[in-house]
Amino acid sequence: MSASITVNGRDQAVEDGETVAGLLERLGLGARYALVERNGDPVERTRYAEVSLEDGDRLVVARPVAGG
């Protein structure tokens, strides 16, 4: 069974038990550099592999940009 979440304003299907790390990998975003908010709360990078996504979750995913 799958769940429906929103990532940066777009609907995204996820499998039951899929983690933040798994989603980032599947989307090609690389957990090492991505910053994630789940339902308005920041997710610590060290917990990406532990945090399971649930139906209705709203994620904001950002990648820091260096420049000058």
CORHUFEN-V202628 format. One record per residue. N is the residue number from 1. RES is the residue in one letter. PSI is psi in degrees with one decimal (none if undefined). BURIAL is 1 if it has 16 or more other ideal C-beta (glycine too) atoms within 10 Angstrom, else 0. Layout:
# CORHUFEN-V202628
((N & RES & PSI & BURIAL) (N & RES & PSI & BURIAL))
This chain:
# CORHUFEN-V202628
((1 & M & 149.9 & 0) (2 & S & 162.6 & 0) (3 & A & 162.7 & 1) (4 & S & 126.3 & 0) (5 & I & 172.9 & 1) (6 & T & 127.3 & 0) (7 & V & 115.7 & 1) (8 & N & 42.2 & 0) (9 & G & 0.9 & 0) (10 & R & 139.0 & 0) (11 & D & 141.4 & 0) (12 & Q & 130.7 & 1) (13 & A & 139.3 & 0) (14 & V & 150.3 & 1) (15 & E & 153.0 & 0) (16 & D & 132.3 & 0) (17 & G & -2.1 & 0) (18 & E & 138.7 & 1) (19 & T & 169.5 & 1) (20 & V & -44.8 & 1) (21 & A & -43.7 & 1) (22 & G & -41.9 & 1) (23 & L & -46.5 & 1) (24 & L & -41.0 & 1) (25 & E & -45.5 & 0) (26 & R & -34.2 & 0) (27 & L & -2.0 & 0) (28 & G & 28.9 & 0) (29 & L & -12.2 & 1) (30 & G & 104.2 & 0) (31 & A & -26.7 & 1) (32 & R & -33.5 & 0) (33 & Y & -4.6 & 0) (34 & A & 143.2 & 1) (35 & L & 134.7 & 0) (36 & V & 133.8 & 1) (37 & E & 135.1 & 0) (38 & R & 116.9 & 1) (39 & N & 38.8 & 0) (40 & G & -6.3 & 0) (41 & D & 135.7 & 0) (42 & P & 143.4 & 0) (43 & V & 125.2 & 1) (44 & E & 134.3 & 0) (45 & R & -35.7 & 0) (46 & T & -11.8 & 0) (47 & R & 0.9 & 0) (48 & Y & -39.5 & 1) (49 & A & -11.5 & 0) (50 & E & -26.5 & 0) (51 & V & 111.0 & 1) (52 & S & 139.8 & 0) (53 & L & 145.7 & 1) (54 & E & 154.6 & 0) (55 & D & 130.2 & 0) (56 & G & -6.9 & 0) (57 & D & 146.3 & 1) (58 & R & 117.2 & 0) (59 & L & 143.3 & 1) (60 & V & 121.7 & 0) (61 & V & 126.9 & 1) (62 & A & 150.7 & 0) (63 & R & 123.1 & 0) (64 & P & 145.1 & 0) (65 & V & 127.4 & 0) (66 & A & 147.4 & 0) (67 & G & -178.3 & 0) (68 & G & none & 0))
